[in-house]
Amino acid sequence: MKLSEIDATLREIRVSPVKTLGQNFLHDQNLARWIVDKADLTPEDFVVEVGPGLGALTQFVLDSGAHVLALEKDRRLAEFLRSRFSTERLEILHADALDYDVRQLFAKPRVKFLSNLPYYVSSQLLLKFAKYPSPISLWLLMLQKELAQRLSAAPGTSDYGALTLIVQLHYHVEYLRTVPASVFLPRPDVDSAFVRLLPRSPEELPDHDPEIFLRLVRRGFSQRRKQLRNLLREEIRDWDQAATVGRFEPRARAEELALEQWIALSNIVRSQSLAAPDQTASERFPVVDDQDRLLGDAPRAEVHGDNLRHRAVHILVFNRSGELFLQKRARSKDRHPLLWDTSAAGHVDAGEEYDFAARRELQEELGVSAELTRVAKLPASEKTGQEFIWIYRTEHEGPFELARSEIEYGDFFPVDVVAKWVQARPHDFAPGFLECWKVLTASP
């Protein structure tokens, strides 16, 4: 819409822009078209737009053939959008985007996020929708210029801080252009800017513990003028050695360390923890025939390397709401790293029975105990990795103590979302889980 059209429309629908809702309406059509062009949209894309207002971006997104979910907090604007756009490719929710369940988006094959975010909640919305792991593959955001500079900042600059690292740990952030206040009605007090976020490749950064990383970053930036040596003395025993390993000056302050150096620090802290020794190489699994009769046992590497039939357990953990807990496998796993899997799962060790192994795996991976019920048994096949699998289910609310050597991330998901997710993105899941899911959802 042009400036005159926006003014007339607002009068017609009796809307006065509410400053507390960050209502500043874009009237530069060329800029709106430029934004959408940067998203490279196709009819296969599902676009989330927060605060669509009068539809300045929405129009051009719909012209691309993409589907749009528009989250609008102002009821009057939501009703206007429904009257302006009559298409099944647009879903308008009159809702606060901070209350939206982002897990629903995993059920969409390809999701992109295009929005002119309200200034007063832009950082909260960004952290909510970009929380790792996210189903969104691209973000194009118009933000307050100051926030855009913080997100895209480089080490050694005044804008570089904890928020920079929290976002850049998982995303590449590109500052695209500055947007003058004159393109909005009413005109805001500050300029805006466009940024683009793209997810990092899983192999791009060293393995690390994200909880330790975030703890160190927040503590390190809690007092910017202080040297890290003083702020992190309780975390790192030998600071000079840490500086040597991380390749930074011992007297460095938080803003002087790059992302990779913060990861190095977090790995030093992790290595100081008294972790149980890795027993993977010495593990022995029972080897069985095609009827799951015991033939003997063999080392883990031999069982996997020669595709010998062996045994495993998968435990499905539900909460009282009926949601299923899924884990994202650690990037260090030898099979199916970073794929989504059953709540807890693992091999039956030599000398163990299925039930004992299930209780052990639940304790080792999630740190809890619960009563387990057998659901079904899967035969060994290529799809299960030549594993006979007993499936169990249980109920637990958490919280869980995730085994970081096994699990990258975990969360509860509504079962209907998982069903649509499996259909839309089967490549997101470990093959063993997909076989368990077929049994779980099979008709009686």
Protein Blocks (a to p, Z undefined) as FASTA:
>chain_A
ZZklmmmmmmmnopacdfklopacdfbfklmmmmmmmnopafkbccddehklnommmmmm
mmnopacddddfblklmmmmmmmpgcfkbccddddfklpcfklmmmpfbdcddddddfkl
mmmmmmmmmpccdfbfbdcddddfklmmmmmpcehiaklcfklmmmmmmpccddfbdcdf
klpccddfbdcdddddddddfklpccddfklmmmmmmmmmmpmmbcfklmmmmmpmblml
mmmmnopafkbcfklpcfklmmmmmmmmmmmpccdddfklmpccddddfkopafbdcdfk
lmmmnopacdddddddddfkopacdddddfkbfghghiacdfbdcdddehiafklmmmmm
mmmmnopacddddfbdcdddfknoopacdddddddebjadddfklmmbdcdddfklmmmm
mmmmmmlpcfklmmmmmmmmpcZZ
